[in-house]
Amino acid sequence: MAVISNENMVSLISRVVDVPGDFVEIGVFRGDTFKRLALLAHALGRKAHGFDSFEGMAEPTQLDFGHYPKGKLSVGGVANFERILIDADIPKASYTLWPGFIPHCFKGFDTPVSLAVVDVDQYEPTVVAIDWIWDRISPGGIMLLDDYFRDREGLASKAIDEWL
């Protein structure tokens, strides 16, 4: 789960306020970051897009070292996640949810992006998500990569090191 303070969130948004595109979070879990992205997107006349299985983690690979077994971090489906947003008074017009495992959840999305948060923990989904979103970020946009730990040999850290 990406932990972005309100101060840092406002700072990030202020850096992309003149950059065309919507906001994206890949891996929303319970929506702590996504709710704020949706509210800020709404205030700016944009939309937030949440990509997630909403059913937990995908089947891990060897490079995940068994840290995240299939189904871990589930919110019980997209309907349960939508209930979280409703309970937080997030306007439905401020967001679109894209349910499914990576890369299937990306099908049909063709919108410029000014801010993207990639937070999927596991190695393979991180590789695919970074490659997919990078081509959609507008010049001047920001891609925030969560779950990076220097010298970690697997998980998202390895994917990020390879991309860099």
Disulfide bonds with the S-S distance in Angstrom:
none
